[in-house]
Every structure is written in C-alpha cells, then in structure tokens.
Amino acid sequence: MGRANDDILPVLPANVPRVKPNRFTRWLGRSILRLGGWRMVGEFPDEPRVVLIAAPHSSNWDGIWGFAAKLGMGLDIKILGKRELFWWPLAPLLRALGVIAVDRSRSAGVVEQVAEMIRGSERFWFGLAPEGTRRRVEHWKSGFLKVARAADVPVVPVYFHYPDRVIGVGAPFRVGDDDAAEMARVREWYRPWQGRNRGSV
C-alpha cells in the first residue's frame, strides 16, 4: 500500500473514508507526530466500513497522538458524543472533528443507532476505546463487538505503544457469536502493548 513521503504515516487505501484535502492540517498532524517522535506501523485495510478500536487508553496524550495521526492522513473517522454536547458554538466544531451525536433516550439503543449509521453509509469508520476510561479496568466494554456484528463489518485493532512511540495497526477480523471468546482473543492480542501509564491487561 505504501507510505507517506516522510515514512511517519501510511497512505490510505482507496476505499477508506477521507476528509476534504487540506495541506495545512496534513502538515500540522505530521509535524505534531514528528515533534513527539511518533510514527505509525502497519497498514489500514482497504475497507469502506469498519469499527476501529484503540488501546491501551491510559492518558489524555493518546487523543493528541491519535488525532495528529488522523489529521496527518486525512482519515475521516467518527466517534460518539452525547447529544447534549451539541450546542452552539460547540456543535460545528465537534462535527468537524468527527464527533457524532447519539440520543440515549431513543428506544433503539446506542449500538443499534451506530450500526444504522454504518449500514446506511457508503463509507463509515467508527472509532472507540473499548476500555471506556483511562483507568485500568477488569472488563472491557463489549459495545464494539455488538456494533461490528450488527453492522456486519470488520474490527480493526489499533494500539499505542509508548516505549517505542508507535501507533500500530493490526489485521482486521470478523466478530463471531461468542462475546466472551472474542473479548479474550482481543485482549490477548493487546497484551504486548504498553500505554503511557499502564498496559492493556
């Protein structure tokens, strides 16, 4: 698939959703990563619709490096935000950053709302942190498994490894019917990677 000219970020495959091209934001994202000594390893799959998970999530810095990578590649990835956050003048900024509103009062739960968005879009990458918090937790949230299954899309695992200052991309996988078995497999895959303040397991 190839790499960007500076070899910090991969080139996005043809079917991956992109934001409108902007040289400044591409330069800004790459510059932030360069200044921090970060790079990405691995390649994104040529898939138009996926659920992307990122771990270990142990620091607010994860968002800075992850968002810099998003900017640098021009990747269009959506994350969830409570509907109550979408007030003027914050709403346009949130939408520009890829935050989508969910209505927790709807009879269709959050999982089904997100699955509907994915199924109804030609290209839609949905991202989340399965730990759900920066603190160590014994049980990861299984929402990403349910969304991927309901939308019939693969899961793409991404990791932060602070000792090497690397954001890594793993191979996509399809979700089976056994949540416990799938979660055990995912957590075992994340075992080697070390966040800023802790590991994943």
ChimeraX attribute file (.defattr): number of C-alpha atoms within 10 A of each C-alpha:
attribute: neighborCount
match mode: 1-to-1
recipient: residues
	/A:1	11
	/A:2	11
	/A:3	15
	/A:4	12
	/A:5	9
	/A:6	10
	/A:7	12
	/A:8	21
	/A:9	24
	/A:10	21
	/A:11	18
	/A:12	20
	/A:13	16
	/A:14	12
	/A:15	13
	/A:16	19
	/A:17	20
	/A:18	18
	/A:19	14
	/A:20	9
	/A:21	11
	/A:22	11
	/A:23	11
	/A:24	11
	/A:25	16
	/A:26	18
	/A:27	14
	/A:28	15
	/A:29	22
	/A:30	24
	/A:31	17
	/A:32	18
	/A:33	23
	/A:34	14
	/A:35	8
	/A:36	11
	/A:37	12
	/A:38	21
	/A:39	20
	/A:40	21
	/A:41	17
	/A:42	14
	/A:43	18
	/A:44	20
	/A:45	19
	/A:46	13
	/A:47	18
	/A:48	17
	/A:49	23
	/A:50	26
	/A:51	26
	/A:52	23
	/A:53	20
	/A:54	21
	/A:55	25
	/A:56	31
	/A:57	26
	/A:58	20
	/A:59	15
	/A:60	10
	/A:61	12
	/A:62	21
	/A:63	11
	/A:64	14
	/A:65	22
	/A:66	19
	/A:67	17
	/A:68	23
	/A:69	26
	/A:70	21
	/A:71	23
	/A:72	26
	/A:73	23
	/A:74	21
	/A:75	21
	/A:76	19
	/A:77	22
	/A:78	18
	/A:79	18
	/A:80	15
	/A:81	16
	/A:82	12
	/A:83	14
	/A:84	11
	/A:85	11
	/A:86	17
	/A:87	10
	/A:88	8
	/A:89	8
	/A:90	10
	/A:91	17
	/A:92	12
	/A:93	12
	/A:94	17
	/A:95	15
	/A:96	11
	/A:97	16
	/A:98	18
	/A:99	20
	/A:100	19
	/A:101	19
	/A:102	17
	/A:103	14
	/A:104	13
	/A:105	9
	/A:106	9
	/A:107	9
	/A:108	12
	/A:109	13
	/A:110	17
	/A:111	18
	/A:112	15
	/A:113	17
	/A:114	22
	/A:115	21
	/A:116	15
	/A:117	15
	/A:118	24
	/A:119	15
	/A:120	11
	/A:121	11
	/A:122	11
	/A:123	18
	/A:124	21
	/A:125	23
	/A:126	26
	/A:127	22
	/A:128	17
	/A:129	19
	/A:130	20
	/A:131	21
	/A:132	16
	/A:133	14
	/A:134	17
	/A:135	13
	/A:136	17
	/A:137	12
	/A:138	9
	/A:139	12
	/A:140	17
	/A:141	15
	/A:142	15
	/A:143	16
	/A:144	21
	/A:145	24
	/A:146	17
	/A:147	25
	/A:148	25
	/A:149	19
	/A:150	17
	/A:151	20
	/A:152	17
	/A:153	23
	/A:154	21
	/A:155	25
	/A:156	22
	/A:157	21
	/A:158	25
	/A:159	26
	/A:160	27
	/A:161	19
	/A:162	18
	/A:163	10
	/A:164	12
	/A:165	18
	/A:166	19
	/A:167	23
	/A:168	18
	/A:169	20
	/A:170	17
	/A:171	13
	/A:172	18
	/A:173	14
	/A:174	14
	/A:175	21
	/A:176	11
	/A:177	10
	/A:178	9
	/A:179	14
	/A:180	10
	/A:181	11
	/A:182	16
	/A:183	18
	/A:184	11
	/A:185	11
	/A:186	13
	/A:187	16
	/A:188	12
	/A:189	15
	/A:190	20
	/A:191	12
	/A:192	12
	/A:193	21
	/A:194	22
	/A:195	21
	/A:196	17
	/A:197	13
	/A:198	16
	/A:199	19
	/A:200	23
	/A:201	16
